[in-house]
């Protein structure tokens, strides 16, 4: 391998003085580990620091311009040779792997040795098993490891070295595989995280400078080029790029981002270059919060998991008693040794957490952050779903529904375009909605003078020598003195329909009104129907909105009931009352006012665009702005509990059969070890298995 080149291609993606970003492709059969590539690149003459982003095959080099340049560095990287020996993985270097190797050598070689040497080799291979058994017996009493140690000791005492060596090897192999599977379930969850690196490029006094990630502050302009992980949550100020958001939202297709679009930390810019206004940095970013949630979820234990562990512990004395009884009845030590190896402990204690962690990883890939195994358990139990309205069942994005003009010289489209011409300079939700509506027309742009933005009121400018004002009723009527009396009936009707109104005054008179409304999400009705198929008995709406609007939505979506015109404390009170009646409630919301309800429910689910306090309070945080993810979360929780139940039945059924066969003398210690460990590994692999989500 050392004579072959490491890379098929190395291309320059971006360069600034002292910094170079390369895109690489490794040759098949050569190491692709980021650590290997980084160390090799760091040794190139003139390179000051090297960083690798394996997700997009990017190599980022900081270098001394006085010693080298971009073309020379590209050639030097292309000329790198792969290391002769790949670095061993953690699984190949841990103690469990060594125990398996020692056990295998003892099993294969002890039969060729004279009896005294055979005893020494077998006893030496069994030392870890016996030591573990002695430690457990002294510290916690009789455990499954004590049973295993007794079984090996019996075989050693009887001089049955084949049985002792086989048992030792199978125990080591089984424990190694079990630990590997358990580690893999942890690694699956940790894979959801995307480290942002130690250095971040920001704009200072018109120059791009590299600073430590910890030095980035709110308000900084962060520059992110192709191949880089976005280090902050914020809004795009300039540039355009294709962003892979799979790690944060589960979206498989990269998204084009431009000015005004929101950016999440942990996403990857695949193509292009973006300047991002930093709104959340460091531990306050979405990626950092996910990291904390993942760490918590690795430690959290569900009620089912603890019950399985307690059951496993309770069964150990029963197995020990059965082994003693089988020896007393039969007088056969081999039968007793067989029984001692057929315990329930490993599969019962490991299969449940592995199943939960695998489900949490699957949820994360689907854009759903679950904050612990106990959350999945409670979500599966939920029989009542309660939804907030705005930003939850509705999109939270206003749309222009009516354009009413009071001057025949202007059409409805003219009214929209006139308002958009002066609103297009701002990112206020009303302004964005008006501009979006204008773009759906031919968008006739009205020339105007400088625009003045008046906070909480609206905007003003001059068009064709006349003053134009676009804003609230208070602004137009009281501050600008424009009479809306002749049109009060229209205004009242629109208000009754639950619409937000934008008044356009032109030349001192009311030219027209734009009515905006938050639209029901396309997937809301399907989500409600799917939740019912997943076993939810009751679905309700709680909202602070008008009674008429709430009634309309409840009827439209086929909900079981609603409560309208509520204060935040009303929502939590209603949830408390329903809980006292025995309902197991999942509450879905997004606003600051939803935090008490999210915290008080059996399970709280926060929407992706929700307020930070709502997302922190909730048990489940959606990483994608898709109401269908609520039903996905319920489906994942149901499937996880079904798998836990299936694994429990498999564990009890298989191990009981093996135990009975061993007690009746139908299995030798070797056969029992093979069957027991093989069954345990199979159950763990089944726990790790994930089924794809189907939205039906």
C-alpha positions in Angstrom: 0.0 0.0 0.0 2.8 2.4 0.8 3.8 2.7 -2.9 0.3 3.7 -4.0 -1.1 7.2 -3.8 -3.6 7.9 -1.0 -6.0 10.2 -2.9 -7.6 9.9 -6.3 -8.4 13.6 -6.4 -7.6 16.8 -4.4 -9.3 20.0 -5.5 -9.0 23.6 -4.1 -12.5 24.7 -2.9 -11.6 28.0 -1.3 -8.6 30.0 -0.3 -7.7 33.1 1.6 -4.3 34.3 2.7 -2.9 31.8 5.1 -5.9 29.3 4.8 -6.9 26.7 2.2 -9.8 24.4 1.9 -9.4 21.2 -0.2 -11.9 18.6 -1.2 -10.4 15.1 -1.3 -11.3 11.6 -2.5 -9.5 8.6 -0.9 -8.4 5.7 -3.1 -10.3 2.5 -2.3 -8.6 0.4 0.3 -6.7 3.3 1.9 -7.5 4.6 5.4 -10.2 7.3 5.4 -10.1 8.1 9.1 -10.0 11.8 9.7 -7.3 11.5 12.3 -4.9 9.7 9.9 -5.4 12.3 7.2 -5.1 15.2 9.6 -1.8 14.0 11.1 -0.3 13.4 7.6 -1.3 16.8 6.3 0.0 18.5 9.5 3.5 17.2 8.6 3.6 19.0 5.3 6.2 21.8 5.2 4.7 25.2 5.9 1.4 23.8 7.4 0.6 25.4 10.8 -2.6 23.4 11.5 -4.8 20.9 9.8 -8.5 19.9 10.3 -10.6 17.3 8.5 -14.4 17.3 8.0 -15.0 13.7 6.9 -18.7 14.4 6.3 -18.0 16.3 3.1 -14.4 15.1 2.6 -12.9 18.5 3.3 -9.3 19.2 4.5 -8.7 22.7 5.9 -5.1 23.8 6.2 -3.7 26.9 7.9 -0.3 27.7 6.5 2.6 30.2 6.5 2.4 32.2 3.2 6.1 32.9 3.4 6.9 29.2 3.1 4.3 27.8 0.8 1.2 28.6 -1.2 -2.1 26.9 -2.2 -0.9 25.2 -5.5 2.1 23.7 -3.7 0.0 22.5 -0.8 -2.5 20.9 -3.1 0.4 19.0 -4.9 1.9 18.0 -1.5 -1.4 16.6 -0.3 -1.9 14.7 -3.6 1.6 13.2 -3.1 0.9 11.9 0.4 1.2 8.2 0.9 -1.2 6.3 3.2 0.2 4.8 6.5 1.5 1.3 6.2 -0.7 0.1 9.0 -4.1 1.4 9.8 -4.8 2.4 13.4 -6.7 -0.2 15.4 -10.1 0.7 16.5 -11.2 0.8 20.1 -13.0 -2.5 19.8 -9.7 -4.2 18.7 -7.6 -2.9 21.5 -9.8 -3.2 24.6 -9.4 -5.8 27.3 -12.5 -7.8 26.1 -10.7 -8.5 22.8 -7.7 -9.8 24.7 -9.8 -12.1 26.9 -11.4 -13.6 23.8 -8.0 -14.3 22.3 -6.7 -15.8 25.5 -9.8 -18.0 25.8 -9.5 -19.2 22.2 -5.8 -20.1 22.6 -6.5 -22.0 25.8 -9.4 -23.9 24.1 -7.3 -24.7 21.0 -4.0 -25.6 22.6 -4.6 -27.0 26.1 -5.6 -30.5 24.7 -2.1 -30.9 23.3 -0.4 -30.3 26.7 0.3 -32.8 29.5 -2.3 -32.8 32.4 -0.4 -30.5 34.8 0.3 -27.9 32.1 -3.3 -28.2 30.9 -4.6 -27.4 34.4 -2.3 -24.3 34.6 -3.3 -23.0 31.2 -7.0 -23.5 31.8 -6.9 -21.9 35.3 -4.9 -18.9 33.9 -7.5 -18.4 31.1 -10.3 -18.6 33.7 -8.8 -16.1 36.1 -10.8 -13.1 34.8 -14.1 -15.0 35.2 -13.2 -16.2 38.7 -12.0 -12.8 39.7 -15.1 -11.1 38.5 -17.2 -13.7 40.4 -15.3 -13.1 43.6 -15.6 -9.4 43.3 -19.4 -9.5 42.7 -19.9 -12.0 45.6 -18.0 -9.8 48.0 -19.6 -6.6 46.8 -23.2 -7.3 45.8 -23.9 -10.9 46.6 -24.9 -13.6 44.2 -25.0 -12.3 40.6 -24.9 -13.9 37.2 -21.1 -13.5 37.2 -21.0 -15.6 40.4 -23.0 -18.3 38.7 -20.6 -18.3 35.8 -17.6 -18.4 38.1 -19.1 -21.4 40.0 -19.7 -23.3 36.7 -16.1 -22.8 35.6 -14.8 -23.8 39.0 -16.9 -27.0 38.9 -15.4 -28.0 35.6 -11.9 -27.2 36.8 -12.4 -29.2 40.0 -13.6 -32.2 38.0 -10.7 -31.9 35.5 -13.0 -31.3 32.6 -10.7 -28.8 30.9 -12.6 -28.9 27.6 -15.8 -27.7 29.3 -13.9 -25.1 31.4 -12.1 -23.7 28.4 -15.2 -23.7 26.2 -17.2 -22.0 29.0 -14.4 -19.4 29.5 -14.1 -18.6 25.8 -17.9 -18.4 25.3 -18.3 -16.1 28.3 -15.5 -13.8 27.0 -16.9 -13.8 23.5 -20.4 -13.2 24.6 -19.5 -10.4 26.9 -17.3 -8.8 24.2 -20.1 -8.9 21.7 -22.6 -7.7 24.3 -20.4 -4.7 25.2 -19.7 -4.0 21.6 -23.4 -3.8 20.8 -24.1 -1.7 23.9 -21.2 0.7 22.8 -22.6 0.8 19.4 -26.0 1.9 20.7 -24.2 4.8 22.5 -22.2 5.6 19.4 -25.3 5.7 17.3 -26.7 8.5 19.5 -23.4 10.3 19.6 -23.3 10.2 15.8 -26.1 12.7 15.8 -23.7 15.3 17.0 -21.5 17.3 14.6 -18.5 19.0 16.2 -17.9 22.5 14.8 -14.2 22.5 15.2 -11.9 24.7 17.3 -11.6 27.7 15.0 -14.3 29.9 13.4 -13.9 32.6 10.7 -15.6 35.9 11.5 -15.7 39.3 9.8 -13.8 42.0 11.7 -13.4 45.5 10.3 -13.9 44.2 6.8 -11.3 41.4 7.2 -11.9 37.7 7.7 -10.0 36.5 10.8 -9.8 33.1 12.5 -10.8 33.1 16.2 -11.3 30.3 18.7 -14.8 28.9 18.7 -15.2 30.0 22.3 -14.5 33.6 21.3 -17.5 34.0 19.0 -20.1 36.4 20.4 -23.7 37.2 19.6 -23.8 39.8 16.9 -20.6 38.6 15.1 -20.7 37.9 11.4 -19.5 34.3 10.9 -18.1 33.2 7.5 -18.8 29.6 6.6 -17.4 28.2 3.4 -18.0 24.9 1.5 -17.2 21.9 3.6 -17.5 23.7 6.9 -19.8 22.9 9.8 -22.0 25.9 10.8 -20.8 26.9 14.4 -23.7 29.2 15.4 -27.5 29.5 15.1 -28.4 32.7 13.2 -29.6 34.3 10.0 -27.9 34.6 6.6 -26.8 38.1 5.9 -25.3 37.5 2.5 -24.2 34.8 0.1 -25.9 31.7 -1.1 -25.1 28.1 -0.5 -26.3 24.5 -0.4 -26.6 23.3 3.1 -26.9 19.7 4.3 -29.2 19.8 7.3 -29.5 16.0 7.8 -27.8 16.0 11.2 -30.1 18.5 12.6 -33.4 18.1 10.8 -33.3 14.7 9.2 -33.8 16.2 5.7 -32.0 14.0 3.2 -32.0 16.6 0.4 -29.6 19.7 0.8 -31.4 23.0 1.1 -30.5 26.3 -0.7 -29.9 29.1 1.8 -29.7 32.8 1.1 -30.2 36.2 2.7 -32.8 36.1 5.5 -32.8 32.3 5.9 -32.3 30.8 9.3 -29.2 28.6 9.9 -28.7 25.9 12.5 -25.4 25.0 14.1 -24.3 21.5 13.2 -25.4 21.7 9.6 -22.8 21.5 6.8 -22.3 24.0 3.9 -21.8 21.7 0.9 -21.4 24.4 -1.8 -21.2 28.2 -1.7 -20.3 30.6 1.0 -22.4 32.3 3.6 -22.1 35.2 6.0 -24.2 34.5 9.1 -25.3 36.8 11.8 -24.7 34.9 15.1 -27.8 34.8 17.3 -26.9 31.8 19.5 -23.3 30.8 20.2 -21.4 28.3 22.3 -23.5 26.3 24.8 -26.7 28.1 23.7 -26.7 26.7 20.1 -29.0 24.0 18.9 -26.1 21.6 18.4 -24.8 22.2 22.0 -28.2 21.6 23.4 -28.5 18.4 21.5 -25.1 17.3 22.8 -26.4 17.8 26.4 -29.6 15.9 25.7 -27.7 13.0 24.2 -25.4 12.8 27.2 -28.4 12.8 29.5 -30.2 10.2 27.4 -27.2 7.8 27.7 -27.5 8.0 31.5 -31.3 8.0 31.8 -33.0 4.8 32.7 -36.7 4.0 32.0 -39.0 2.3 34.4 -39.1 -0.8 32.1 -35.3 -0.9 32.1 -35.1 -0.8 35.8 -37.8 -3.4 36.2 -35.9 -5.7 33.8 -32.7 -5.3 35.8 -34.5 -6.0 39.1 -36.1 -9.1 37.6 -32.8 -10.3 36.3 -31.3 -9.9 39.8 -34.2 -11.7 41.4 -33.9 -14.7 39.1 -30.2 -15.3 40.0 -30.9 -17.1 43.3 -33.6 -19.2 41.6 -31.0 -20.4 39.0 -28.5 -21.1 41.8 -31.2 -23.1 43.7 -32.2 -25.0 40.5 -28.5 -25.9 40.0 -28.2 -27.2 43.5 -31.5 -29.2 43.2 -30.4 -30.8 39.9 -27.1 -31.9 41.6 -28.9 -33.3 44.6 -31.4 -35.2 42.5 -29.0 -36.5 39.8 -25.6 -36.4 41.6 -24.1 -35.1 38.3 -21.8 -32.0 38.6 -22.0 -31.5 34.9 -25.7 -31.0 35.0 -25.3 -28.4 37.8 -22.6 -26.6 35.8 -24.9 -26.5 32.8 -27.7 -25.0 34.8 -25.4 -22.3 36.2 -24.6 -21.0 32.8 -28.2 -20.5 31.7 -29.1 -17.3 33.5 -31.4 -14.5 32.3 -29.3 -11.6 33.5 -27.3 -10.4 30.5 -30.2 -10.3 27.9 -32.7 -8.8 30.4 -30.3 -6.1 31.5 -28.8 -5.2 28.1 -31.6 -5.7 25.6 -33.9 -3.1 27.0 -31.5 -0.1 27.0 -30.1 -1.1 23.6 -33.6 -1.1 22.2 -34.3 2.3 23.6 -31.0 3.8 22.4 -31.5 2.4 19.0 -35.0 3.9 18.9 -33.6 7.3 20.0 -31.0 7.2 17.2 -33.7 6.4 14.7 -35.8 9.3 16.0 -32.8 11.6 15.8 -32.3 10.6 12.1 -36.0 11.4 11.5 -35.6 14.9 13.0 -36.9 14.1 16.5 -34.8 14.6 19.6 -35.9 12.3 22.4 -34.5 13.3 25.8 -34.2 9.8 27.4 -35.5 6.2 27.4 -38.2 7.1 29.9 -39.5 9.7 27.4 -40.1 6.9 24.9 -41.9 4.9 27.5 -44.2 7.7 28.5 -44.9 8.7 24.9 -46.0 5.1 24.1 -48.4 5.3 27.1 -49.9 8.7 25.9 -53.6 8.3 25.1 -54.5 12.0 24.9 -52.8 14.5 22.6 -53.4 18.2 23.1 -52.2 20.7 20.5 -51.5 24.4 20.7 -52.7 26.2 17.6 -50.4 28.9 16.3 -47.1 27.5 15.0 -48.2 24.0 15.8 -51.3 22.9 13.9 -50.8 26.1 11.9 -47.6 27.0 10.1 -47.0 30.2 12.2 -46.3 31.9 8.9 -48.8 34.6 7.9 -50.2 34.6 4.4 -52.1 37.4 2.6 -55.7 36.2 2.3 -57.5 39.4 1.3 -56.5 42.6 -0.5 -59.3 45.1 -0.4 -58.9 48.4 -2.2 -61.1 51.5 -1.6 -59.8 53.3 -4.8 -60.9 52.0 -8.2 -57.7 53.3 -9.7 -55.8 50.5 -7.8 -56.4 46.8 -8.2 -55.9 44.2 -5.4 -52.5 43.3 -6.9 -51.5 47.0 -7.1 -52.3 47.3 -3.4 -50.1 44.3 -2.5 -47.3 45.5 -4.7 -47.5 49.1 -3.4 -47.2 47.8 0.2 -44.4 45.4 -0.7 -42.4 48.1 -2.4 -41.9 49.8 1.0 -41.9 46.7 3.1 -39.3 44.7 1.2 -36.4 46.2 3.2 -37.5 44.5 6.5 -37.7 41.0 8.0 -40.8 41.6 10.1 -43.2 38.6 9.6 -45.9 40.9 8.2 -43.4 42.4 5.7 -42.2 39.0 4.6 -45.8 37.9 4.0 -46.6 40.9 1.9 -43.5 40.6 -0.2 -44.2 36.9 -0.7 -47.7 37.7 -1.9 -46.3 40.4 -4.2 -44.0 37.8 -5.8 -47.0 35.7 -6.7 -48.2 38.6 -8.8 -46.3 40.2 -11.6 -44.8 42.4 -8.8 -45.0 45.9 -10.1 -42.4 47.8 -8.1 -43.4 51.4 -7.1 -40.4 53.8 -6.9 -40.2 55.5 -3.6 -38.0 57.7 -1.4 -36.2 56.5 1.7 -38.3 54.3 4.0 -38.7 55.0 7.7 -39.4 52.1 10.0 -41.3 52.9 13.2 -41.1 50.1 15.7 -44.4 48.4 16.6 -46.3 50.7 14.2 -45.2 50.3 10.5 -43.3 52.0 7.7 -43.6 55.3 5.8 -42.2 56.7 2.6 -43.1 58.9 -0.4 -44.4 57.5 -3.6 -45.3 59.8 -6.6 -45.1 62.8 -4.2 -47.6 61.3 -1.8 -47.0 60.0 1.7 -47.6 56.3 2.1 -48.0 54.6 5.5 -48.3 50.8 5.9 -49.0 49.5 9.4 -51.3 48.9 12.3 -54.8 50.4 12.7 -53.5 52.5 15.7 -50.6 53.9 13.5 -52.8 54.8 10.6 -55.9 56.0 12.4 -54.4 57.8 15.5 -50.8 58.7 14.6 -51.5 59.6 10.9 -55.1 60.9 11.4 -56.5 58.8 8.5 -60.3 58.1 8.9 -61.3 54.5 8.7 -64.9 55.1 9.8 -66.5 54.6 6.3 -64.9 51.1 6.2 -65.5 50.0 9.7 -67.9 47.2 8.7 -65.3 45.6 6.5 -62.7 45.9 9.2 -64.9 44.4 11.8 -65.8 41.4 9.6 -62.1 40.7 8.9 -61.3 40.9 12.6 -64.1 38.4 13.4 -62.6 36.0 10.9 -59.5 36.0 13.1 -57.3 37.8 10.6 -54.4 40.2 11.1 -54.9 43.5 9.3 -52.4 45.8 7.6 -53.7 49.2 6.8 -52.4 51.2 3.8 -52.8 55.0 3.9 -51.9 56.9 0.7 -52.1 60.7 0.3 -54.0 61.1 3.7 -56.8 58.6 2.9 -57.3 54.9 3.5 -56.3 53.2 0.2 -56.9 49.7 1.3 -56.5 46.8 3.7 -54.4 43.6 3.5 -55.8 40.8 5.7 -53.3 38.0 6.7 -54.0 34.7 8.3 -51.9 31.9 9.7 -52.7 28.9 7.5 -53.4 25.4 8.8 -50.5 23.1 8.0 -51.1 20.7 5.1 -50.1 17.7 7.2 -52.2 18.6 10.3 -55.3 16.6 9.3 -53.2 13.6 8.3 -51.3 13.8 11.5 -54.5 13.8 13.6 -55.8 10.8 11.7 -52.5 8.9 12.0 -52.4 9.5 15.8 -55.8 7.9 16.1 -54.5 4.8 14.2 -51.5 4.7 16.6 -53.9 4.3 19.5 -54.6 7.8 20.7 -58.1 8.0 22.1 -58.6 11.8 22.4 -57.2 14.8 20.5 -57.9 18.4 21.8 -57.0 22.0 20.9 -56.0 24.6 23.5 -55.5 28.1 22.2 -55.5 31.8 23.2 -57.2 32.6 19.9 -60.8 33.6 19.4 -63.6 31.0 20.0 -64.9 31.1 16.4 -61.4 30.5 14.9 -60.8 27.6 17.3 -64.1 26.0 16.6 -63.5 26.3 12.8 -60.1 24.6 13.1 -61.4 21.8 15.5 -64.1 21.0 13.0 -61.8 21.2 10.0 -59.3 18.7 11.6 -61.8 16.4 13.2 -60.7 17.1 16.8 -62.5 15.8 19.8 -62.8 19.2 21.4 -61.2 22.6 22.0 -60.7 25.3 24.6 -60.2 28.9 23.3 -59.2 32.4 24.6 -56.9 30.8 27.2 -54.2 32.4 29.2 -50.9 30.3 29.7 -52.0 29.3 33.3 -55.3 28.1 31.8 -53.6 25.6 29.6 -51.6 24.1 32.5 -54.8 24.0 34.6 -56.8 22.1 32.0 -53.9 19.6 31.6 -53.8 19.1 35.4 -57.5 18.5 35.5 -57.4 16.0 32.7 -54.4 14.2 34.3 -56.4 13.8 37.5 -59.1 12.1 35.5 -56.5 9.5 34.4 -55.6 10.9 31.0 -51.9 10.4 29.9 -51.4 13.6 28.1 -48.9 14.5 25.3 -48.9 18.3 24.8 -47.6 19.8 21.6 -46.7 23.5 21.6 -44.1 26.0 20.5 -44.4 29.3 22.4 -43.0 30.7 25.7 -46.6 30.6 26.9 -46.7 26.9 26.3 -43.8 26.1 28.7 -46.0 25.5 31.8 -48.2 23.1 29.8 -45.2 21.3 28.3 -43.7 20.8 31.8 -47.0 19.7 33.3 -48.0 17.1 30.7 -47.2 13.4 30.9 -45.0 14.2 27.8 -44.2 17.5 26.3 -43.4 17.9 22.5 -41.9 21.2 21.3 -42.1 22.3 17.6 -38.9 23.1 15.7 -39.5 26.8 15.5 -40.6 27.0 19.1 -39.2 29.4 21.8 -36.0 28.2 23.5 -37.8 27.8 26.9 -40.4 25.6 25.2 -37.7 23.4 23.6 -35.8 23.2 26.9 -38.9 22.3 28.9 -40.2 19.7 26.5 -39.3 16.0 26.6 -39.3 15.8 22.8 -37.9 18.5 20.6 -38.7 18.4 16.9 -35.7 19.3 14.7 -37.8 19.7 11.6 -40.7 22.1 11.1 -43.1 19.3 10.2 -46.2 18.5 12.3 -46.1 14.9 10.9 -43.0 14.4 13.1 -45.4 14.3 16.1 -47.0 11.1 14.8 -43.6 9.8 13.8 -42.5 10.2 17.5 -45.5 8.3 18.7 -44.9 5.6 16.1 -41.2 5.3 17.1 -42.2 5.1 20.8 -44.8 2.4 20.2 -42.4 0.4 18.1 -39.7 0.7 20.8 -42.0 -0.6 23.5 -43.2 -3.4 21.2 -39.6 -4.5 20.6 -38.8 -4.3 24.3 -41.8 -6.6 25.0 -40.8 -9.0 22.2 -37.2 -9.1 23.5 -38.5 -9.8 27.0 -40.6 -12.7 25.7 -37.6 -14.0 23.7 -35.3 -13.8 26.7 -37.6 -15.5 29.1 -38.7 -18.2 26.5 -35.3 -19.1 25.2 -33.5 -19.0 28.5 -36.2 -20.9 30.2 -36.0 -23.6 27.6 -32.2 -23.8 27.8 -32.4 -23.9 31.6 -35.0 -26.7 31.6 -32.9 -28.7 29.1 -29.8 -28.3 31.2 -31.6 -29.2 34.5 -32.9 -32.5 32.9 -29.4 -33.3 31.6 -30.2 -32.8 28.0 -27.4 -30.2 27.5 -23.7 -30.4 28.4 -21.9 -27.4 29.9 -20.4 -26.7 26.4 -23.8 -26.9 24.6 -25.4 -24.7 27.3 -22.7 -22.0 26.9 -23.0 -22.0 23.2 -26.8 -21.8 23.2 -27.1 -19.2 26.0 -24.5 -16.8 24.7 -25.7 -17.2 21.1 -29.3 -16.5 22.2 -28.2 -13.4 24.2 -26.3 -12.0 21.2 -29.2 -12.6 18.9 -31.6 -10.9 21.3 -29.3 -7.9 21.5 -29.0 -7.7 17.7 -32.8 -7.7 17.5 -32.8 -4.9 20.1 -30.4 -2.9 17.9 -32.5 -3.4 14.8 -34.5 -0.4 13.5 -37.5 -0.4 11.2 -37.9 2.5 8.7 -40.7 5.0 9.4 -43.8 4.7 7.2 -46.3 7.6 7.3 -49.4 5.7 6.8 
